[in-house]
Amino acid sequence: MNLYFTRVNYTILTTTAIATIVISLPTSAADTVSTQKIAQIAKSTSVQINVGGDLTPGGSGVIIAKQGNTYTVLTANHVVCDDLGRAGKITCATDTTYSIRTNTGKDYPVKDIKVLQQTRNDPDLAIATFVATEDYPIATLGNSDQMVEGADVFVGGFPAVFDKVGSARDFAFTTGIVVSRASNAINGYGLIYDARTITGNSGGPVFDIAGRVVAIHGLADTSGKNKTETGVVVTQKTGFNAGIPINTFLATSEPIIKNTPIKKDNSSTSESPATRLNNPQSARDFYARGITKLDQYNYRDAAEDFTQAIKLDPKYIEAYFKRGYSYTWVSKHQEALTDFNQVIVLDPNYLDGYLNRGWSQILLQNDQAALEDFNRAIRLNPNYAAAYAHQGMAYVKLGKYQAALESSKQAIRLDPHNSYGYTIQADVFNNLKDYPAAIKVSTLAIIIDPDDFNAYINRAIAYTITGDYQNALADYQKSAEIFNRRYVQKSTSQVEEKPKPTSNSQAEAKPKLTSNSSTDANIELIKSWELINVSCTSGEKLVTIMIDGKQYCVNPRPSLTLKSYQYNRGTGRLEPFDANVELIKSWELTNVSCTSGEKLVTIMIDGKQYCVNPHPSLTLKSYKYNRGTGRLEPLV
């Protein structure tokens, strides 16, 4: 079937109110309908939204109104707006064409688009219209305020999977449970749930158990910025996603549908999420309680609930997935790997199962196995930017820098508004000693995400090596501040055991942060290695570790066979460190093996011999370093 595209007329709304007709249905309790019936409603009211030429994955939407032969589709703004990236406000390209494909397989050109998201802080919503003589079902809107933790949700849309994009995509219907309501919603995404979604689902409807639209889907999880309780930053997928509550759409001060009837049903349902959470009986009940605990960073208790769910239903794939994720956060990496293995056994096409198993392999230093998992994820969905970012990370760890660059470029092409592709490039350029390039791409990453602490670290490393110590120090301090604010404080306050309520108070006391964890993110990193950070003046047998130019000391461990180490952020490993070699580098001399030539100059530092290549400033054959004067003196 041919696709038809026309140039779209865009309307950016002003503050002038536009009349909206809402047809309210009776407010008695709404009937709970079967999952099959909800799936039918979702399939008949959901639409594809495709870009001219099928060159991009495309998005989804839902028909919410009809006036004459004009149908109105509600979707996410980023689905129908090719944002030009101008400062201050959303500006859509005017030369992009779109079409809408209905459940019958017919394609219609988009007549016009009205954009609700005027600024970067507004809800990510828009409506598109098309004209058709055929009759298509209209979705009923529900009351999103009723969607509390533990409530069931259902997501309809057209994911770009199995190498299918644009009009080739198939309809998919997934089930989930409300995890939480975001208090400070980003771009309106205030309803958090665990239904499985992927690229192409954006703009699609989220239904309640009565088959009413309660949200518009559009935001995947951002777990690449999560941290375990021991300090390791994880890039696993939580499986949590977000939608914009339908009440946000209806309550906006700038209604966007003029004189168009909308069906709305505010009646309550018989569902009792509180009972499910307080007194779980079934596998799904335990799972529901587990994901609410997971959202509260209570990983150990969450894992216990997922275990109960698995006991009741040994094939509960989502319970294995979430338990594996919980295990990662408490550094049970082998247990996490086992769970993700089971996820893939139960569903060999579970995309995020491969991503998470790959990251578990990274944490277990099985870098080649990790790369194979990321490659499999890409084969399942060649349009998944996160998979390319993970692939690039694995290539960096394997020292395959050119391949890592190619992966990062693909991640950026597929998702130019995410910083991770640029951050991987910066890591590569630092390893290749192309420091100006590392600074450039790190800066781009920071512009996209000012809280990307890895971007600051990569730029600081490049600044340090190029001698720009002032900017390096500023970036190190900024990265530590972000790490502490976003990860250390959050995970410490949420993960530590909380005291039981006393008879005088039902409120749980908030745990206190330790002074170390609140002031130095590197100490949390050291804790993640199960080492004990101590004062460097507390003993002679301590092991020193250099992290980003700063010295730390730990108690001896059998695994630490040397006296000094330095942390390589590129590989994520401790490497042998000799402070004297760094001292020699500071003199702009090149340290070499003392067996590499006869014309070498020897330098004695603290009784240890080092050799350097000849240099015009070194007129003698041998020197010793006087720490008192800070100078090289002739060795007699």
N, C-alpha and C positions, 0 to 999 in steps of 0.2 A: 504494500500500500504506500502510495506517495504521501510525503509530508508537505504541508503547506505553511509557509511562513510569510508574515507581513511585517513591515516596520511598525514597532510598537509605540503608541502614544503614552508617555509617562506623565503622571500627575503627582507632584509633591504637595502634600496638603498644607494649608495654612491653618491658623488658629480659628478660622471661621467654622462654626459648627454646621454639620450637614445632617439633615434628618435621617433617622434610621427607624424602620418599622420592625418591631420585634413582636412576633406572634407567640405569646406565652401560653403554654399548654397547662392543663389542670395540675395542681400542686400536690395531689395525693401521691402516695408512694409509687415510685416507678417500678414496673415489673422487671425482674432480673431475667435476662434472656440467655439462651444457650450460647456457648462459645461459637458453635457453628453458625448461629444466626448473626452474631456480631461480625463474624468473618464475612458473611454475605453482605451485610450493610457496608462494611469497610471496602470490600471489593467493588461494590456498585457505585459508591460515592467518591472513591479515591481516583485521582487522575495522575498521569505522567505529565511533567513539564519538561520539554526538550528544547535544546538550543539548536539553531540552524546548522544543518550538516551533521548532526549527531557527533560532534567533535568532543563533547564533554560528557561526563556521566549523566547529567541531568538531575532533576529533582522530582518532588511529588507535591500534591495539593489535595484539597477536598472541596467538593461542590457544596456551598452553603446557602445559595439563593438562586432564584430564577425570576426574571421579569420579562414577560413576552418570550422572545426567543434568545434572550441574553442570559447566560449563566455566569454566576460569580464564584470564583475559586479563591479560597483562602490558602495562603502558603507562607513560607519564610521569605523575607526580603532578599536574602543572599541567593535564593534560587532564581529570582527574576531580575536581579540587578547586578550588572557587571560593574562593580564599584571602581571608579577611576582613582580612588585613593587620595582625594584632595582633602586638605586640612579642614577640620571644623564640621563639615557636613557630608552626608552621603550624596554622591553625584554618580548617577548611573550612565553608562555609555548609551548613546541613542542609536547606534548602528547594530545593536544585537537583536536578533529576531528569535521568537519563541513560538512553539506550538504546544497544544494540549491534546493528549490522547486519552480518550475515555475508556470505560470498561468494555465497550463493544469493539475496540480496536480502531475506531475512527479518529482521524486527526483533524484538528481545527486550528486555524491561525489565532493567536492571541490578539484580541481587539485593542485592549489598552491595559495598562498597569497603573495602579494607584499605590504609591509608596507611603507606608506609615512611618518607617524609620527615617526620620529627617536628619538626626545627628547620630553619632556613634554610640550614644548611651540609650537611645530609644529602643523599644521592643523591635526585634527582628521580624517584622510582619509586613505583608503586602497582599493586595488582592489583584487577580487577573480576571479578565472577562473574555468569553468567547460566544459566538453566535451559532446556534444549531436548531434545526427544526425537529430533531429527535427529542424524545422525552428521556430525561435522566433523573434518577432519584436525588433528592436533596437531603443532606445530613441534618439531623437535629442537634442543636448545641445544648450541652448540659451545664451544670454548675460546678466549676472547678474547685470552689471552696470546699466541696464535700470530699475531695480527693486527699485523704490523710494517709499517714504511714500505715502500710499493710493492705491498702486497697488494691484490687486487681485493675490492671490496665491492659489495653490491646492496641497495638500499633500497626497501621496499614501503610503501604508505600511500595516503591519500586527500587530496591537496592541494585547497585551496579556490581553484580557478582558473576563469576564464571566468565569473565571477559566480555560481559554484555553491558553495553552502554546505550544511552539515549532510548530510542524507541524499541530496541531489542530487549529491554529489561522486562522481567516478569514480576507480577504482583506477589508480594510476600506479606504474611500476617503473623505477627509474633505476640506472645503474651508476656506480661511482666507484673511487677508489684511496685507500688509507690514506696520509695525509700525515704524521701524527706521533702520538705518544702524549703527552698532556699530563701533566707531572709534578705540577702542582698543580691538579687538576681541580676546576672549579667545579660544585658539586652533582653530582659524579660523572661529569661529561662529559669523559671522558679519551681517547676515540677520535676523532681528527680525520680527516675524509675530504672528498672533493670532489664527492660525488654531489649532483646538483641536487635540492633540496627546497624546500618553501615552507609557509606556514601551512596546517595541516590534516594535515601529515605527522607532527607531534609524537606520540610514543608508538608509532610504527610500528617494525617490525623491520628490523635490518640483518643481512644474510646474508653468509657466506663462500662460497668457490667450491664447497663441498660442499653448499650449501643449508642450513646450520645457522645459527641465530640467534646472533650474536656481540655484538650491542649493541641498545640501544633508542634510537632517534633522538629528538632533542628540542631541540637548540640550534642556531640559525642563527649565521652569522658576525657579528662586531661590528666590522666594518671602519670604521664611522663614527668609530672612535677609533684610527685608524692615521695614520701620518705619513710623508710621503715623505722621502727622504734629504736633500732640500733644505729641509725644514721645513714644507711645506704640509700641513695636515691634510686628509686625503681621506675622503670618505664613500662611496666606491665599495664594491661588494660583491666579496669575494674569491672567492665560490663555495665556500668551506670551511664545513663544518658539523660537528656533533659528536653523538656518541651515548654512552650510558653502557655500558661493557663488561659483558657478561653475567656475567662472574666477579664483578663488584661486587655484582650482585644475589644470586648464589649464596653469596658469602662474607660477607654481612652478618651481624652478630652477632645480628640479630633476624629469623630466617627467617620468611617470611610465608605459607607454604603448609602447612597442617596435614594430615599423612597423605595427601598428594596426589602421585601418581607423576609425575615429570618425566623426559622422555627427554633424555639427555645423551651426547654423543659427543666424547671428547677426542682422538681420533686425529688425526695430522698429515695434511697433504695433500702432493701432489707439487709444489705451487707454490714457486718460488724467487724471492722478491722481490729478494734481494740481487743475483742475476745480472742482473735487469732494470735495476737502478740502476747497477751497476758496468760493465756492458757492453751498453748499449741497442742494439737492432737495429731494432725496429719503431717506427712513429709513436707507438704507445701506450707503448712503453718510454721514449722520449725525453720524452714528456709526463709520465710517472710521475716521472722524475728531475727534470723541471722544477718540478713542484709541491712536491717535497721541498725544493728550493732556494728556492722562493718562501716556504715556511714558515720558512726560516732567514734571510729578509730578503736573500737573495743575488739581487737582482732582475735584474742584468745577465746573469749566467750562466743564470738561469731563462729569461729571454727568448731566449737562444741555443738552449736545449733546445726551447722551444716552436717556434722557427723551424725547427729540424730536423724536428720532428713535422709541421709544416705542409708542408715540402718533400716528405715521404713521403706525406702525406695532405692535399691542398689543401682538403678540405672538413671538416677536423677543427675543429669549431666551438668545443670547449672550449679548444683550443690558442690560437685567436684571442682568446678571452675572457681567458684567463690572461696572454697576452702583452700585451694591452691594459692589463690591470691592472698588470703589471710596468713597462710604459712610463710609466704615470702616476707611479710611485714614483721614477723617475729623471727626471721632468719632461719627458718626450717626449710632450707632450700631443697634438700633431697626429698622431703615429704611433699613439697610443692611440685617438684618434677614428677613424682609418682602420680599426683592428682591430675596434672595436665596430660600425662600419658593416657590416663583413663578417659579424660575428656575426648581425646583424639580417637581412642578405640571406639567410644560410643558414637562419635560423629567425626569421621575423617575429613569433613569439609568445614569444621569449626575454625574459622579464620583466626579469631583472637586466641584460640587454643594454641595455635602454632606460635603466635607472637609471645604469649606468656611462657610457653615451654622454652622458647629460644632464650628469653631473658633469664629463666632459671638456669639454663646451660651457661650463660655468661657468668652468673654469680658462682657457678661451680667450676669456672675456668675451662669449660668445654666449648671453646670459641668456634671450632669448626662445626660442631653439632648445632650450635646456635645459628650459624650462617645457613645451614641446611634447612632449619625450621623457617627462617625468614624468607628464604627462597621459595619454600612451599607456599607460604602465605601470599607471596607475589603471584605465583602461578594460579592460586585460587582467585585472586582479585588484582589484576595488573594496574588498577586505578586507585589503590590504597596507599596514600602518601605515607602513613605511619609505618607500613611494612618496608618501604624503601629507606626510611630513616633508621629503622632497626638494622636493616641490611648494611647500611653505611657504617653504623656503630660496630658491627661484627667485623667488617673489613678493616676498620682502624685497628682493632685489637689484634687482627692477624697480620698487621703491617702491610696490607694491600691498599695503599693510599690512593692510587689512581682509580681503583674500583670503588673506593669509598666516595671519591669525588663524584663519580658518575651516579651513584645511588643518591647522594645528597641533591644533585641537580634535578633528579627525577622527583624527589620528595618536594622540592621547591616548586617545580612546574605544576604538580598536582595540588599543592596547598601552599600558595605563595604568602598566605597570611599567618603561617606558623613559623616560629623561629628555629625549630629543631634542625631543619636542613642546613641553615647557615651556621649553626653551632657546630655541627659535624664538620662542615667545611673548614671552620676555624681550627678545629683540632687537627685536621689533616695538614693544613698549611703550617701550623706550628711544628708538626713532625717533619715536614719537608723543609723547614727553616725559611719559609717564605713569610716572614713576619709582617711586612706591609699588607700582604693579602689577608693574613689572619686578623689584623687590626680592622681592615675594611669590612670583612664579612661578620666579624663579631659586632661591629657597630650596627650593621644592618639588623642583626638578630636582636640587639637591644632596642632599636627603634620599633621593631615589631612587638617585642615583649620586654618591657623595661624591668621585669622581674625574673628574667632568665639569668640566674646567677652563674651558670656555666659559661655564658657568653662573656660575662665580666672576667671570669677566671682566665679564659682563653686569651682575652685581650690583654689582661695583666701580664700573662706569661710573655706575650710578644713585646709588650712595653718594657718589661724587665730586661729581656735579652738585647733589645735595641738601645738600652741605656736611658729610657725615659722613666726614671724611677718615681717621679712625682705622680704621673698618671697611673703608673703601675700600682702604687700604694693606694690611690683613690679607688681603683677598680677592685683591689683585694678587699678593701674595707667595705665597699658596696656589696660585693658578693657575700661577705660574711653577714652583713646586716640583713640581706634578703633571705639567706639560708636560715638565719636564726628566727626571723619574723614568720616565715612561711612554713618552716619545717620543724625546727627544734622546739619552739614554744608550743606549736600545735600538737605535735606528736607526744611531747612530754606531758602536756596537760591532759591529753586524752587517753594515752596508753597506760600510764602508770596505774597500779592498783588503787582504787578509790576506797576510803574507809566506809564501813557500813553505817547507815543512819543510826543515830542514838535515839533513846526514848524521848529526848528533849527536842529533837529536830528530825524531820524526815528528809531534809536536804542533805545531799552528799557534799562533804567538804572538798574543796578544790585542791589538788596536790600542788605543792610548791615546786617551782623550778629550782634546780641546783644552780649555784652561782656560775659554775663552769659552763653548763649547757646554755646559759642565757648570754654568755659573753663571747664564746669562741666556738664556731661551728666545727673547727678541725678536731676539737676534743670529742665531739660526737662521732666524727669519722673514726677516730682512734678506738672509741668504745665498740664500734661496729666490728672491729677486728678482734674483739674480746681481749684487748690489752688494757692495762691500768695506767692512766696518765698520772704522773707524779712530778713534783718539783725537781728541776735539774740539779738542785743543790742537796738532794736528800740521800745521796749515796754515790759510791765510786763505780758500782757495777751496773749502772743504768745503761739502757740502750737509747740512743738518740735517733729521732726521726725528723727529717726536714720536710715541711709541707709548705709549699708556696713561699719559700725563703725564710720561714719561721721555724725555730727549733723547739721540739717537744721531747720529753723523756718518759720512758715507760720502764716498768719492772722487767727483769729478764724473763724470757720464755724459751723453752726448748726449740721452738720454731725459729727463733731469732739467733742465728749462729754468728752474726757479725756484731760489731760495736755500733755502727751507724748505718742508717738507711735514709733514702729520700723517696717521697711518694710521687710516682709518675701518674698524673691524672689521665694521661692519654691511654695508658694500659690498665689503670686502676690497680697497680701493684706496687709493692715496696721493692726498691732496688738498692744495691750496695751504694753507700755514699761515703765519700772522703772529702771532708771539709777543706783539706789542704789542696786538693785538686781545684776546688772552686776558688781558693785563694790565688792559686797560680793563674787561673783564667782571668781573675781580676787585674792581673799585671799585664794582660794581653800577651801571655805566653802560651805555647801549646804543649801540654803535658803528653809525653809519649813513653813507650816502654824503654827501659834502660838497656835493652838488648837490641834495639832497632837501628843502631848506628854508632860509629866511633867518634863522630864530631859533636856529640850531644853535650849539653851543659848540665851538670848535676847540682841539685839544690837540696840541702838537708833542712828538714822542718821537723822539729821536736824529735830528733833522732832517727827520722825516717827519710830515706833517699828517694828523690823524684828526679826525673830527667825531662828536659825540654829541648826543643829544637834551637839551634843557634839564633841569636838576635843581636842587632847592632849595639844594643845597650849592655849586653853581657860580654865584657872584654876578657873575663877570666874563664877558667875551665870548671871551677867549683865554687859554690856559695853556700852559706847557711843563713837561715832566716832568724833575725833577732826580733822576737815579739815585743820586747821592751821599746825598741825604736821604730818597729814596723818597717825595717829595711833589710835588704840583702847585703851581707857582709862577706868578704873573701874568706874562704874556708882554708885554714892553714893546716 
